């Protein structure tokens, strides 16, 4: 597997800020669906994940719980532009305030790919993206499985978006 795998919070901040660049700010609900589609694009197009955090099948579609909890304070409102954030990757005692930069997504090709997905998803409302994901087997299978964690596996996403769903 060649290429970078990113921290999902870095990807989320990149998505939030880019959504402002294209005059299409997003809510937490829409952010969750965009992260799902970014992951799907990386898995099916590059054969590697964009990030390693689990995506879970919640009532309103796919969710990355770690990101959801970071931005739930904004409710259904737009998430504000990220200029600074607390970097606590090395533990709370070593946390520091960091100025945001697009360079958190190291590879230019990855930035381009993420931007393209944000642009594509900006054509749809959050409710429309929920509806789209509800009609896809990765969410359906995880949501209605007996697995209490309801994780949408990377392999389920990759298989579906690589074209295995065309006979459904």
DOMAR-753015 format. One record per residue: chain; residue in three letters; x, y, z of N, C-alpha, C, CB in turn; residue number from 1. Coordinates in pm, whole numbers. Atoms other than C-alpha are relative to their C-alpha. Glycine has a CB too. Layout:
N
c_r_nu_nv_nw_cau_cav_caw_cu_cv_cw_cbu_cbv_cbw_k
A_ala_X_Y_Z_X_Y_Z_X_Y_Z_X_Y_Z_NUM
...
//
This chain:
168
c_r_nu_nv_nw_cau_cav_caw_cu_cv_cw_cbu_cbv_cbw_k
A_unk_85_-117_0_0_0_0_90_123_0_-97_0_123_1
A_unk_-81_-120_14_172_313_-125_-87_122_25_66_7_-140_2
A_unk_75_-122_-25_64_657_-9_-21_23_148_-132_-4_-71_3
A_unk_24_-40_-139_-36_834_305_-136_-46_48_12_151_14_4
A_unk_126_20_-69_-306_739_550_-5_110_106_-14_-147_63_5
A_unk_7_-122_-80_-425_1049_734_-81_-18_128_-60_110_-80_6
A_unk_83_-9_-120_-563_1128_1076_-136_55_-45_65_92_111_7
A_unk_133_-40_46_-939_1160_1025_-33_144_40_-105_-96_56_8
A_unk_26_-140_-39_-945_1491_1216_65_96_-98_51_27_143_9
A_unk_-65_-83_102_-698_1636_964_-84_4_-127_141_-51_-31_10
A_unk_85_6_119_-919_1518_680_-126_84_23_-38_-147_-33_11
A_unk_122_-77_-31_-1227_1667_852_28_151_-6_-53_-38_140_12
A_unk_-33_-143_5_-1057_2005_901_23_46_-144_126_29_85_13
A_unk_-24_-32_141_-943_2002_537_-134_16_-73_87_-109_-68_14
A_unk_132_-3_64_-1301_1927_422_-78_124_43_-80_-128_36_15
A_unk_73_-117_-52_-1452_2196_645_52_127_-65_13_9_154_16
A_unk_-58_-123_55_-1212_2463_525_-19_8_-152_148_8_34_17
A_unk_19_-4_144_-1234_2364_160_-146_31_-35_43_-134_-64_18
A_unk_142_-30_27_-1613_2377_179_-25_151_4_-90_-72_104_19
A_unk_11_-147_-2_-1576_2746_269_64_59_-126_69_59_127_20
A_unk_-67_-49_121_-1336_2797_-24_-92_-4_-122_126_-82_-28_21
A_unk_92_12_113_-1612_2684_-262_-139_53_36_-9_-146_-45_22
A_unk_126_-63_-44_-1884_2881_-77_-111_-101_27_-47_99_-104_23
A_unk_97_104_-31_-2056_2568_47_27_-58_139_4_-112_-107_24
A_unk_-29_50_-135_-2009_2545_426_-90_-118_37_-17_112_103_25
A_unk_69_125_-30_-2119_2220_585_-31_-15_149_83_-117_-47_26
A_unk_38_41_-135_-2290_2084_894_74_-128_35_-155_-20_13_27
A_unk_-61_127_-43_-2167_1789_1096_-62_-117_-75_-18_-19_152_28
A_unk_66_108_72_-2425_1567_926_59_-15_-139_-151_25_-8_29
A_unk_-55_7_136_-2295_1656_581_148_-39_3_-18_136_-71_30
A_unk_-140_38_-15_-1933_1628_697_14_-151_10_62_68_123_31
A_unk_-8_145_-18_-1997_1269_803_-18_-74_-132_-106_-46_99_32
A_unk_24_67_128_-2134_1172_462_118_25_-95_-132_50_-64_33
A_unk_-114_-30_86_-1846_1347_282_119_-87_38_38_149_8_34
A_unk_-111_87_-43_-1592_1156_493_-21_-143_-50_11_1_155_35
A_unk_31_134_50_-1766_832_398_32_-10_-149_-149_-33_25_36
A_unk_-24_4_144_-1752_916_28_149_19_-34_-83_106_-70_37
A_unk_-145_-12_18_-1388_1025_55_66_-135_24_60_108_95_38
A_unk_-56_133_-30_-1304_693_218_-30_-98_-114_-55_-54_134_39
A_unk_39_88_110_-1497_512_-56_85_27_-124_-149_17_-32_40
A_unk_-79_-37_118_-1310_703_-327_144_-47_12_-4_152_-20_41
A_unk_-138_46_-20_-968_625_-178_6_-153_-9_54_48_136_42
A_unk_-3_146_0_-1052_258_-123_-23_-58_-139_-105_-54_96_43
A_unk_32_57_132_-1204_197_-465_94_51_-109_-143_33_-38_44
A_unk_-84_-57_104_-977_429_-664_148_-23_19_-25_144_-8_45
A_unk_-143_13_-29_-643_389_-489_37_-132_67_45_114_87_46
A_unk_-26_126_-68_-682_59_-306_56_17_140_94_-82_-80_47
A_unk_-47_-26_-138_-596_222_27_-98_96_66_146_58_1_48
A_unk_89_-93_-69_-789_406_295_59_141_6_-28_-50_141_49
A_unk_-44_-138_-25_-773_782_339_36_13_148_-111_103_-41_50
A_unk_-20_-1_-145_-795_728_716_-37_-137_55_-85_113_69_51
A_unk_23_133_-57_-807_428_949_-116_-8_100_124_-46_67_52
A_unk_107_3_-99_-1084_530_1189_-124_-69_-55_-34_143_46_53
A_unk_121_72_39_-1401_323_1184_-110_96_-44_-50_-87_115_54
A_unk_124_-66_40_-1713_438_1004_-112_-91_49_-7_25_-159_55
A_unk_106_76_-63_-2029_330_1183_-135_35_-63_-2_26_153_56
A_unk_133_-21_57_-2384_288_1051_-95_49_109_-54_-132_-64_57
A_unk_94_-62_-94_-2595_530_1256_-132_26_-74_58_132_59_58
A_unk_132_-23_58_-2960_624_1199_4_89_-125_-90_63_103_59
A_unk_-4_-94_113_-2873_912_965_117_-26_-93_7_141_52_60
A_unk_-105_38_95_-2611_723_767_134_-24_65_14_105_-103_61
A_unk_-136_28_-49_-2238_661_799_55_116_84_94_-28_-119_62
A_unk_-56_-99_-92_-2057_840_1083_137_-48_48_-96_25_122_63
A_unk_-127_26_-67_-1700_861_1208_-18_59_141_126_65_-78_64
A_unk_34_-52_-133_-1776_886_1584_99_103_54_-9_-113_96_65
A_unk_-103_-92_-51_-1445_1059_1669_-23_142_-55_141_-50_-38_66
A_unk_24_-131_63_-1524_1343_1424_-136_53_42_9_-11_-154_67
A_unk_133_-43_-43_-1893_1353_1513_6_70_136_-96_-120_6_68
A_unk_-7_-56_-136_-1812_1416_1880_77_132_3_65_-100_95_69
A_unk_-75_-126_8_-1563_1690_1788_-89_117_-42_116_-14_-97_70
A_unk_78_-109_59_-1826_1890_1598_-147_1_39_10_-8_-148_71
A_unk_142_5_-35_-2159_1795_1760_-49_126_69_-25_-119_90_72
A_unk_39_-124_-68_-2156_2122_1956_-63_102_-96_122_63_67_73
A_unk_56_-92_98_-2255_2298_1631_-140_-41_-45_92_11_-120_74
A_unk_134_47_34_-2576_2095_1601_-16_-11_-150_-105_94_57_75
A_unk_25_5_145_-2726_2135_1254_52_125_-71_-149_-17_-27_76
A_unk_-58_-121_60_-2550_2469_1196_128_-34_-75_29_107_109_77
A_unk_-127_19_70_-2250_2513_970_115_-1_100_21_111_-106_78
A_unk_-122_4_-81_-1917_2422_1127_86_118_-44_77_-138_-15_79
A_unk_-81_-115_41_-1700_2736_1136_135_-40_-60_22_91_118_80
A_unk_-133_16_57_-1377_2771_943_99_-34_111_44_128_-76_81
A_unk_-100_40_-100_-1089_2604_1127_128_79_-25_27_-155_-7_82
A_unk_-124_-77_11_-804_2848_1184_107_-54_93_-26_147_30_83
A_unk_-89_60_-99_-652_2690_1495_-73_-117_64_45_105_109_84
A_unk_60_112_-70_-708_2370_1684_99_-53_103_-41_-113_-100_85
A_unk_-86_60_-103_-574_2177_1982_50_-133_-53_-78_-18_135_86
A_unk_-62_125_40_-331_1906_1880_35_-76_127_127_24_-89_87
A_unk_-25_80_-120_-345_1642_2151_39_-143_-37_-124_-2_90_88
A_unk_-40_134_46_-208_1348_1950_105_-63_92_55_7_-142_89
A_unk_-102_52_-92_76_1315_2204_-46_4_146_128_80_-15_90
A_unk_55_0_-136_-156_1321_2504_-33_140_48_98_-65_95_91
A_unk_49_-128_-51_-327_1597_2697_112_85_60_-109_-23_104_92
A_unk_-107_-76_-63_-10_1696_2884_94_63_-102_78_-89_94_93
A_unk_-85_-53_106_171_1756_2556_-79_71_-109_81_-113_-60_94
A_unk_83_-65_101_-117_1925_2376_48_142_-26_-148_0_43_95
A_unk_-40_-136_37_-63_2252_2193_-100_53_-102_145_3_-57_96
A_unk_86_-63_98_-257_2499_1984_80_13_-130_-50_140_49_97
A_unk_-65_5_129_-174_2464_1615_-80_84_-99_14_-148_-50_98
A_unk_66_-73_109_-251_2695_1323_-26_-99_-113_87_121_-49_99
A_unk_38_92_107_-437_2504_1052_75_33_-129_-152_5_-25_100
A_unk_-56_-13_134_-268_2445_717_-48_-116_-86_155_6_5_101
A_unk_42_106_91_-380_2248_411_104_-110_-13_-31_57_-137_102
A_unk_-109_97_11_-45_2070_432_-20_-120_92_133_67_32_103
A_unk_30_118_-82_-201_1834_688_-32_-120_-91_-120_28_96_104
A_unk_16_103_102_-294_1640_374_125_11_-86_-135_17_-85_105
A_unk_-136_-16_51_62_1579_262_15_-6_-152_85_-105_59_106
A_unk_-16_19_145_22_1466_-99_-97_87_-77_-20_-149_-37_107
A_unk_83_-87_84_-106_1713_-358_-111_-81_-70_87_71_-105_108
A_unk_100_83_66_-284_1427_-540_-115_-34_95_64_-128_-54_109
A_unk_104_30_-99_-471_1341_-218_-86_124_27_63_-49_132_110
A_unk_77_-124_-18_-571_1706_-164_-96_19_-117_95_122_12_111
A_unk_83_-15_120_-701_1716_-522_-118_-97_4_84_-24_-128_112
A_unk_105_103_-5_-896_1393_-476_-107_36_104_62_-139_34_113
A_unk_94_-39_-105_-1055_1515_-151_-82_121_-45_76_33_132_114
A_unk_71_-119_50_-1142_1853_-307_-107_-41_-101_98_99_-65_115
A_unk_98_45_101_-1314_1677_-598_-121_-65_65_66_-99_-97_116
A_unk_112_63_-68_-1525_1473_-359_-85_103_75_50_-108_98_117
A_unk_75_-107_-68_-1621_1781_-154_-84_76_-103_97_98_74_118
A_unk_74_-70_105_-1720_1956_-478_-119_-83_-48_93_32_-119_119
A_unk_110_87_44_-1929_1657_-589_-110_-4_106_52_-143_-28_120
A_unk_99_8_-107_-2102_1629_-251_-69_135_25_65_-47_130_121
A_unk_61_-131_-21_-2167_2005_-242_-124_19_-87_102_110_-30_122
A_unk_117_-8_87_-2427_1948_-516_-126_-53_69_25_-79_-129_123
A_unk_110_65_-70_-2644_1764_-263_-17_58_140_23_-152_7_124
A_unk_24_-38_-139_-2806_1859_65_43_-115_92_-150_37_23_125
A_unk_-32_105_-97_-2720_1670_382_-107_-110_-4_12_58_142_126
A_unk_109_98_4_-3062_1503_365_9_-89_-123_-137_72_4_127
A_unk_-16_80_122_-3001_1391_7_115_-100_14_23_90_-121_128
A_unk_-112_91_-21_-2664_1243_105_-38_-112_96_123_77_55_129
A_unk_50_104_-90_-2833_1058_393_-79_-102_-80_-88_61_114_130
A_unk_83_88_82_-3085_916_146_85_-88_-91_-99_83_-83_131
A_unk_-90_76_88_-2810_811_-94_68_-112_77_105_93_-64_132
A_unk_-72_102_-77_-2614_629_177_-95_-107_54_77_64_117_133
A_unk_99_98_-48_-2931_462_309_-37_-102_-107_-125_71_49_134
A_unk_32_91_110_-2974_302_-32_121_-78_-49_-59_77_-114_135
A_unk_-121_73_36_-2626_152_-39_22_-114_99_122_94_-3_136
A_unk_-13_118_-85_-2548_-194_93_103_11_112_34_-117_-85_137
A_unk_-90_-5_-116_-2244_-103_309_-70_52_126_121_89_-31_138
A_unk_73_-53_-116_-2467_109_537_-110_-97_42_-60_139_-32_139
A_unk_112_90_-31_-2768_-125_513_49_-125_72_-74_-40_-128_140
A_unk_-49_125_-58_-2566_-439_590_51_21_142_110_-59_-87_141
A_unk_-54_-26_-134_-2388_-283_888_-113_40_96_107_111_-5_142
A_unk_108_-51_-86_-2699_-109_1024_-90_-111_49_-82_104_-74_143
A_unk_95_106_-35_-2914_-420_1021_67_-133_33_-99_-20_-113_144
A_unk_-72_122_-37_-2645_-668_1118_-19_-28_149_151_13_-35_145
A_unk_5_35_-142_-2623_-849_1449_122_52_75_-10_-151_17_146
A_unk_-120_-58_-61_-2290_-677_1513_-42_124_79_108_36_-108_147
A_unk_44_-115_-80_-2354_-436_1803_76_129_-32_15_-32_146_148
A_unk_-79_-120_30_-2080_-198_1684_-42_68_-129_146_-35_-8_149
A_unk_53_-54_126_-2244_-149_1340_108_64_-87_-108_102_29_150
A_unk_-111_-55_79_-1904_-86_1177_-19_-35_-147_137_-55_51_151
A_unk_-1_20_145_-1907_-39_801_146_-29_-36_-59_126_-79_152
A_unk_-140_38_22_-1592_-229_709_57_63_-126_12_-152_-8_153
A_unk_-67_-52_119_-1337_-96_466_-20_-93_-119_150_19_27_154
A_unk_18_94_112_-1374_-413_260_-141_12_-58_26_-144_47_155
A_unk_137_-17_51_-1753_-363_234_-9_126_-86_-102_7_117_156
A_unk_0_-125_76_-1698_-5_117_74_-20_-132_65_115_82_157
A_unk_-82_19_120_-1423_-102_-126_-71_-88_-102_135_-62_37_158
A_unk_69_91_91_-1620_-392_-275_-119_67_-67_-45_-125_74_159
A_unk_118_-67_54_-1935_-184_-318_39_105_-104_-80_64_113_160
A_unk_-34_-111_89_-1770_118_-476_95_-41_-114_64_112_81_161
A_unk_-83_49_110_-1535_-90_-691_-87_-59_-111_100_-105_51_162
A_unk_90_44_105_-1843_-197_-883_-74_-127_28_74_-16_-123_163
A_unk_66_126_-31_-1960_-513_-708_-150_16_23_64_-62_121_164
A_unk_142_-23_-29_-2304_-351_-650_-83_16_-128_-16_125_87_165
A_unk_71_-32_124_-2396_-306_-1015_-105_-104_-37_99_13_-113_166
A_unk_101_101_29_-2598_-628_-1022_-114_-1_101_64_-137_-4_167
A_unk_107_-5_-102_-2822_-526_-731_-131_38_-60_36_98_112_168
//
